[in-house]
Amino acid sequence: MLNFDEERFRSIQAGAAALARPLGDCVGSLLDGGAHNVYFLGAGGAGVLMLPAAQLLQRGTTFPTQLVHAAEVVAMDSVSLGEGSIVVIPSLSGTTPESIEVLDFSRRKGAQVIALTGHADTPVARGAQHSFTNFAEDDTSCESFYLQSLAIALAIQRAQGRCPDYDSILGDLDRLPDLLIEVKRGFEDRARAFAEEIKDDGYHIITGAGSLWAQAWYYATCILEEMQWIRTRPIHASDFFHGTLELLEEGVSVILYKGEDAARPLAERVEAFAPTVTDRLTVFDTADHELPGISAATRRLISPVIIATLMERVSAHLEILRDHPLTTRRYYRRVVY
């Protein structure tokens, strides 16, 4: 596979899966100690990757759960954030200014902070009371953060008696890294062909629903916009028919992510409509990819992981075809570091 280190990928995702039990123990201890709500407070793409876990708790438990922009919490406060709060801060670099600021803010208010970082000797990792580090880089961080945040959500579900398959799901996650490599291998030809098809496009509408809305937003904004300087319109599939459909015309590229959770019909509605206007609909469906031994219940939870691992292969080809490395930025370093 083009520009792909199999052992590096396996090690990073296995590391994320291996953190599931320690994260579960940490969350369980905090709940036993009286924690009564959870805030997912990330910045940029890392914050968006927390959305599936937050949704899982909001829709499947009564545990108060919020996902808010880190900078906005610091600017506007939140009265329920304080003693008894679990604050989850993901930061790949561990040096993101907004993440450092919200960590300090949360600790001053008495919250217990769980940091998820890719580097241990960093301000975010050092500043949190509970620090979990799994080395990753931009091309492997999506899956890693999805798995770690899922582990936190599952631990809260278990504490509420709403996750009877907890041990089985964690066992599935342990098997996942090798299976994801096979998914990548089977997708390589399509990834190359799709990258070739879109390499000269300057605009895409990207949509998804349920747990895949996070990945639609992330790939549009953090990959195509930030890393390739391509204009996009990320739109939730349920909002597609409330404005964005009027932007459709022949030749407009629409990228649709279909998962295996209860929001799948929302994606199918877009899938049915878009081809009546444009000849450029591309559908990526997690159900098309085999994961032997992984239960249907786990598959529903990891749809974002599957799409992220597919899109990494598209990105690997796209940067070569467009002669634009994913690390090339114009302003990023001036603003973030």
C-alpha positions in Angstrom: 0.0 0.0 0.0 1.2 3.5 -0.9 2.9 5.4 1.9 1.7 3.0 4.6 3.7 1.5 7.5 1.7 -1.6 8.5 3.5 -2.2 11.8 3.3 1.4 12.8 -0.5 1.5 12.2 -1.0 -1.8 14.0 1.0 -0.7 17.0 -0.8 2.6 17.3 -4.3 1.1 17.1 -3.4 -1.8 19.4 -2.2 0.8 21.8 -5.5 2.6 21.7 -7.4 -0.6 22.2 -5.1 -1.5 25.1 -6.0 1.7 26.9 -9.7 0.7 27.0 -9.4 -1.2 30.2 -7.2 1.4 32.1 -9.6 4.1 30.9 -12.5 2.1 32.1 -10.9 1.6 35.5 -10.2 5.3 35.7 -13.7 6.3 34.8 -15.1 3.7 37.2 -13.1 5.1 40.1 -14.2 8.7 39.3 -17.8 7.6 39.2 -17.4 5.8 42.5 -16.0 9.0 43.9 -19.1 10.9 43.0 -18.6 12.2 39.5 -22.0 13.2 38.1 -21.4 14.6 34.6 -18.9 14.5 31.8 -17.6 17.1 29.4 -15.7 16.4 26.2 -13.7 19.5 25.6 -11.5 19.3 22.6 -10.2 21.8 20.1 -10.6 21.5 16.3 -10.6 18.0 14.8 -9.7 16.2 18.0 -12.7 17.7 19.7 -15.0 16.6 16.8 -13.7 13.1 17.1 -15.3 12.9 20.6 -18.8 13.4 19.1 -19.7 9.7 18.6 -18.8 8.9 22.3 -20.8 11.9 23.5 -23.8 10.9 21.4 -23.6 7.4 22.7 -24.0 8.7 26.2 -26.6 11.3 25.4 -28.8 8.8 23.6 -28.1 5.7 25.6 -27.8 6.8 29.2 -29.2 9.4 31.6 -25.7 10.5 32.5 -25.3 14.3 31.8 -23.0 14.6 28.9 -21.8 17.7 27.0 -19.5 18.2 24.1 -18.5 21.8 23.8 -15.7 23.8 22.0 -12.9 24.2 24.5 -12.3 27.8 23.7 -16.0 28.6 24.1 -16.2 27.1 27.6 -13.3 29.2 28.7 -14.9 32.3 27.2 -18.5 31.7 28.3 -18.2 29.3 31.3 -20.7 26.5 32.1 -22.3 26.4 35.5 -22.5 22.6 35.7 -18.7 22.3 35.1 -16.9 22.0 38.3 -16.4 19.6 41.3 -17.9 16.2 40.3 -17.2 16.8 36.6 -15.1 14.5 34.4 -13.5 16.5 31.7 -12.0 14.7 28.7 -9.4 16.6 26.7 -8.0 15.1 23.5 -4.9 16.7 22.1 -2.6 14.8 19.7 0.3 17.2 20.1 -0.5 17.9 23.8 0.4 21.5 23.1 -2.8 23.0 21.6 -3.3 26.4 23.2 -7.1 26.0 23.6 -6.6 22.6 25.2 -4.0 23.9 27.7 -6.4 26.8 28.5 -9.4 24.6 29.1 -7.4 22.2 31.2 -6.3 25.0 33.5 -9.8 26.4 33.5 -11.4 23.0 34.4 -8.9 22.3 37.1 -9.5 25.7 38.7 -13.2 24.8 38.8 -12.5 21.5 40.6 -13.0 19.1 37.7 -11.1 15.9 37.2 -9.4 16.0 33.8 -8.6 12.9 31.7 -6.1 13.8 29.0 -5.8 11.8 25.8 -2.6 12.7 24.0 -0.1 11.4 21.5 2.9 12.6 23.4 3.5 12.3 27.1 6.0 15.1 28.0 3.6 17.9 27.0 1.6 20.5 28.8 -1.7 18.7 28.4 -0.4 15.3 29.4 1.5 16.8 32.4 -1.4 19.0 33.6 -4.2 16.5 33.8 -4.8 14.4 36.9 -5.4 11.4 34.7 -3.1 11.2 31.6 -3.3 8.6 28.9 -0.8 8.7 26.1 -0.9 6.6 22.9 1.6 7.8 20.3 -0.1 8.7 17.0 0.3 11.1 14.2 -2.1 12.8 11.9 -2.7 9.8 9.6 -3.5 7.5 12.5 -5.0 9.7 15.2 -8.7 9.4 14.1 -9.0 5.7 14.9 -7.0 6.1 18.0 -9.1 8.9 19.4 -12.4 7.2 18.4 -11.4 4.1 20.2 -10.2 5.8 23.4 -13.3 8.0 23.7 -15.5 5.0 23.0 -13.9 3.2 25.9 -14.8 6.1 28.2 -18.4 6.1 27.0 -18.7 2.3 27.4 -17.3 2.6 31.0 -20.0 5.1 31.9 -22.6 2.9 30.2 -21.4 -0.1 32.2 -21.6 1.8 35.5 -25.3 2.6 34.6 -26.0 -1.0 33.9 -26.5 -0.2 30.2 -23.6 -2.2 28.6 -24.1 -5.9 29.2 -21.7 -6.7 26.3 -18.9 -4.6 27.7 -16.3 -7.3 27.9 -17.3 -8.7 24.5 -17.0 -5.3 22.9 -13.5 -4.7 24.4 -12.5 -8.1 23.1 -13.6 -7.1 19.6 -11.6 -3.9 19.9 -8.5 -5.9 20.7 -8.9 -7.8 17.4 -9.6 -4.7 15.4 -6.1 -3.4 14.4 -5.3 -6.4 12.2 -8.8 -6.4 10.7 -8.5 -2.7 9.8 -5.3 -3.4 7.9 -7.2 -6.0 5.8 -9.9 -3.4 5.2 -7.3 -1.0 4.0 -5.7 -3.6 1.7 -9.1 -4.5 0.2 -9.9 -0.8 -0.4 -6.6 0.2 -1.9 -7.6 0.0 -5.6 -10.8 2.0 -5.0 -8.9 4.5 -2.9 -6.5 5.1 -5.8 -9.3 5.4 -8.3 -11.3 7.8 -6.2 -8.3 10.0 -5.5 -7.6 10.1 -9.3 -11.3 11.1 -9.9 -11.3 14.0 -7.5 -7.7 15.3 -7.7 -8.7 18.3 -9.7 -12.0 19.1 -7.9 -12.1 22.3 -6.0 -15.3 21.7 -4.1 -17.1 18.8 -2.3 -20.3 18.4 -0.4 -19.6 15.8 2.4 -22.4 14.3 4.4 -23.3 11.6 7.0 -25.5 11.0 10.0 -25.3 9.5 13.4 -21.8 8.6 14.5 -20.5 9.3 11.0 -21.4 13.0 11.0 -18.2 13.5 13.0 -16.1 11.9 10.3 -17.9 13.8 7.6 -17.0 17.1 9.3 -13.5 15.9 10.2 -12.6 14.8 6.7 -14.0 17.8 5.0 -12.4 20.3 7.4 -9.2 18.8 8.7 -8.1 16.9 5.6 -9.5 18.4 2.5 -9.6 22.0 3.7 -6.7 22.2 6.1 -4.3 19.7 4.4 -5.3 20.0 0.8 -6.8 23.5 0.5 -9.9 22.2 -1.1 -13.3 23.9 -0.4 -15.9 21.8 1.1 -19.5 21.9 2.5 -19.8 19.4 5.4 -23.5 19.0 6.1 -25.4 16.6 8.4 -27.6 14.3 6.3 -30.7 15.3 8.2 -30.0 18.9 7.2 -29.2 18.1 3.6 -32.7 18.8 2.6 -32.9 22.1 4.4 -30.7 24.2 2.1 -27.8 22.3 0.8 -29.8 20.4 -1.8 -30.3 23.7 -3.7 -26.5 23.8 -4.3 -26.7 20.6 -6.3 -26.3 20.6 -10.0 -24.7 18.2 -12.5 -21.0 17.7 -11.9 -21.1 18.7 -8.2 -19.2 16.1 -6.1 -21.2 14.7 -3.1 -19.4 12.3 -0.8 -21.8 10.3 1.5 -20.8 8.1 4.5 -23.2 5.3 5.4 -22.8 3.6 8.8 -24.6 0.7 10.5 -26.3 2.5 13.3 -29.9 3.7 13.5 -29.2 6.8 11.5 -28.5 4.8 8.3 -31.9 5.7 6.8 -31.0 9.4 6.9 -28.0 8.6 4.7 -30.1 6.5 2.4 -32.4 9.4 1.8 -29.5 11.5 0.5 -28.3 8.5 -1.5 -31.7 8.3 -3.2 -32.0 12.0 -4.0 -28.6 13.1 -5.1 -28.3 11.0 -8.3 -31.5 12.7 -9.6 -29.4 15.9 -9.9 -25.7 15.2 -9.9 -23.7 12.4 -11.6 -21.0 12.8 -8.9 -22.3 10.9 -5.9 -19.8 8.7 -4.1 -21.0 6.5 -1.3 -18.7 4.9 1.3 -20.6 2.2 3.2 -19.1 0.5 6.2 -21.3 -2.5 5.6 -19.3 -3.2 2.4 -16.3 -4.2 4.5 -15.8 -7.5 6.3 -14.6 -7.7 9.9 -14.6 -11.4 10.7 -15.4 -12.1 14.3 -16.6 -8.6 15.1 -20.2 -8.6 16.5 -23.0 -6.5 14.9 -23.2 -4.5 18.1 -19.6 -3.5 18.0 -19.8 -2.7 14.2 -22.5 -0.2 15.0 -20.2 1.5 17.4 -17.1 1.6 15.2 -18.5 2.9 11.9 -16.4 6.1 12.3 -13.3 4.0 12.8 -14.0 2.1 9.6 -14.6 5.2 7.5 -11.5 6.9 9.0 -9.3 4.0 8.0 -10.8 4.0 4.5 -10.3 7.8 4.0 -6.7 7.6 5.1 -6.0 5.5 2.0 -7.7 8.1 -0.2 -5.6 10.9 1.4 -2.4 8.9 0.9 -3.1 8.8 -2.9 -4.5 12.3 -3.1 -1.4 14.1 -1.7 0.8 12.4 -4.3 -1.6 13.0 -7.2 -2.0 16.7 -6.3 1.7 17.1 -5.3 0.5 18.6 -2.0 1.8 16.8 1.1 -0.7 16.5 3.9 1.8 18.3 6.2 1.9 21.5 4.0 0.2 24.4 5.7 0.0 28.2 5.1 -1.1 29.5 8.4 -1.5 26.6 10.8 1.8 26.9 12.7 1.3 30.7 13.1 -2.1 30.2 14.7 -1.8 27.0 16.7 1.8 26.9 18.0 
